[in-house]
Amino acid sequence: MLQLNSDNFEKEVLNAQGKVVVDFWASWCGPCKMLAPIFEETALAHPEVKFAKVNVDEQEELAIRYKVSAIPTVLLFENGDIVDKFVGLRDRQAIEEFIG
């Protein structure tokens, strides 16, 4: 799973072609821990979509820039633009619908 930080975010997300799903999470967050395996399963099932994670404790500036006030927050970027988001735990079917 691609780990994002302030050094690679622009290249991997903002300059990427196609869809990028970004999970803002923290190691102490219960719902984040429950979402992680679902997120990984969905990523494996959709190699045409880039899936990545941002640890909000380590990358506070990214969390602030994208107005992450609750976690997990998942943003869907398409060709560098935010096109959708959800906050909280979702099952795989909901994530599949989210990414289209």
N, C-alpha and C positions, 0 to 999 in steps of 0.2 A: 504494500500500500504506500502510495506516494505521500511523504510528509512535507507539508508546506511550511515555509517561513518567509520572512520579509525579503530574503535574498532570491528565492526562486518563484514567488507568487506571481509576479508579472509575467515571467516566461511561461510558466506551467498553466496559468489560468487566464490572465488577461490577454495574452497573445496567442492563446490556443485556438485552433479551429475546431468547431464542433462543440459537443457538450462536455462540461466538467462539473462533477458533483463534489461539493466541498462540505465536509463534516467538521464543524467547530465543536470541540469536545474538551474534557478534562479527566484526568485519571481518577479523581475523587467522586465523579458524577455517576450515580447508579444507573440512570436511564442511558447515559453514554456507553457504559459497559454492556448494557443489554442491546443497544443498537449496533455495537461494533461487529459482532458476527453476522448479523443480518446485512449490514453494509458491505462486508467482505464477500458474502455469498452473492449478493446482487452485482457487485463489481465483477466477479468471476463469470457470471452469466451474461454480462454485457461488455465484452472487450472493445466495442466500438465507442464506449463512453469512458472518459477518464474519471476515476474516483480518487479523491485525496482527502487528507485530514489536516486540521490545524489544531494544535494543542493551545488552548487559550491562555494557559498559565505561562507557557514559554513564548507565545507570540501575541502578547497583549495589544500591541499596536494594530495588528490585523483585526483582532476582535473589535477594537474600538472603531476602526475604519469602516467595518461592515455592520456596525451597530448591533453586535451580538450582546443581548442583555440576559438571555437564558440559554442554557445548553441542555441537550444538543440542539444546535441550530444547523440546518443543512440548506446550503444555497445551491441553486442550479444556474450555472453560467452557460451561455451559448455564444460562441465567437466573442468572448470577453465581456459580455453584458449579463447582468443578473436578470433572469427571466422568471424565476420562481423561488420560493423558500418554504420551509416548514420548521416548526420548533417542537421538540419533544420526540418521544419514541413512536416509531411507525413500524408496521410489519412489512415483510418483503413485497407483498402485493401492492401496498400503498406506495412504496418506493418505486416499484416498477411503473405504476401509473404516473408518479411524480416526474420520472425521467422521460415518459412518453414512449 
